[in-house]
Amino acid sequence: MTKPKNVTLRAFKINQSNKLNTSMNVFSTLKEKLEQSIKSSERCLVLSQDDPNNEKDLISNYHETGNPQSFFCTMLRIIPGEDAQHIPSTLLEKNKFSMDDVEKLQSEKNIPDICKENYFFVIDNNHLVTNLRGNKTIKDLQTYLAWLLDNDLFELTPMINIPKDIPLQDIKNVSFNDSYSRSIVSDNSDSVKTKSFNMKDIAQDWLKNILGGTKSLDDMDLDRIIEANLIVKWSKPKDMSKEEYEKMMGAVIKPISDLNGIVIQPKKGSAIKGQDIPKKKIITVSVTSSGKIIEEALKQEMSKFLNELKND
């Protein structure tokens, strides 16, 4: 018997930041958009008009679930085309196609993976759960869903997992060490880019400014002796609700793909490591004889987690 796989699920809160207008019903709007699309190609988002590879993101497959009311979706990043290395139009002409369809095509053509990335998510009106790997931010999926829903204010914020015995107001500070530099993702109107900075470099520049006349310290010496951390003092305003505070904390960690360099220090008790901050759940999922996750089993486990979040 093939050994089951452990899968890490990540939880996100759906926010719509426009306070002037009534927020849309995300589930109903998504249901309408999915059911209106005749071909899966109609759900393809071109990542860049200037990309010669014509990479696209799309929901290739989806199933509505009644309890809780949600959609279980397959998310792909593809390069469409007609040669052996691309997703053919025969699949994109279908209303839906699954990873089984993709793998069957690969087997028939004896070709390697033709999807650059694939993962699953479940979504209701308030939350989203996904098995997207932990070193990837949620930004790409947020961009896709905002486009599909035609709602630029759609936002996914990571839910946080602060231990119940540490009140949010008892967080003393958050420290960022140099190990996560070059891992903060930002976006502008044209593309998604990675901000690159190094706290050691910032510290060295600062020291050179205040010790400008000290010639015995060269760059190599400083690099060998300096360790740089950014420590942010933290306090919860009295008039800020727990929900607002958690949303703000989620926004802090959202663009960071590698959380190992973050530590939350409470006023009392042990420090909380970055990888333990996001709300996650490790599940065990059955697999086929070839080692592929049984999607129905994954869907059921995701739905259970989604239901748990309603009472969080």
HELIX and SHEET records of a PDB file:
HELIX    1   1 VAL A   26  GLN A   36  1                                  11    
HELIX    2   2 SER A   40  ARG A   43  5                                   4    
HELIX    3   3 SER A   89  LEU A   92  1                                   4    
HELIX    4   4 MET A   99  LYS A  109  1                                  11    
HELIX    5   5 LYS A  139  LEU A  148  1                                  10    
HELIX    6   6 LEU A  168  ASP A  170  5                                   3    
HELIX    7   7 ASP A  178  TYR A  180  5                                   3    
HELIX    8   8 MET A  199  ILE A  210  1                                  12    
HELIX    9   9 ASP A  219  ILE A  225  1                                   7    
HELIX   10  10 LYS A  242  ILE A  253  1                                  12    
HELIX   11  11 LEU A  259  GLY A  261  5                                   3    
HELIX   12  12 GLY A  274  ASP A  276  5                                   3    
HELIX   13  13 GLU A  295  LEU A  309  1                                  15    
SHEET    1   A 7 LEU A  45  VAL A  46  0                                        
SHEET    2   A 7 LYS A  56  GLY A  66 -1                                        
SHEET    3   A 7 GLN A  69  ILE A  78 -1                                        
SHEET    4   A 7 CYS A 115  ILE A 123 -1                                        
SHEET    5   A 7 HIS A 127  THR A 130 -1                                        
SHEET    6   A 7 LYS A   5  GLN A  16 -1                                        
SHEET    7   A 7 PHE A 154  PRO A 158 -1                                        
SHEET    1   B 7 LEU A  45  VAL A  46  0                                        
SHEET    2   B 7 LYS A  56  GLY A  66 -1                                        
SHEET    3   B 7 GLN A  69  ILE A  78 -1                                        
SHEET    4   B 7 CYS A 115  ILE A 123 -1                                        
SHEET    5   B 7 HIS A 127  THR A 130 -1                                        
SHEET    6   B 7 LYS A   5  GLN A  16 -1                                        
SHEET    7   B 7 LYS A 280  VAL A 285 -1                                        
SHEET    1   C 4 ASN A 229  LYS A 233  0                                        
SHEET    2   C 4 ILE A 171  ASN A 177 -1                                        
SHEET    3   C 4 ILE A 262  PRO A 266 -1                                        
SHEET    4   C 4 ILE A 272  LYS A 273 -1                                        
SHEET    1   D 2 ILE A 184  ASP A 187  0                                        
SHEET    2   D 2 VAL A 192  LYS A 195 -1                                        
END                                                                             
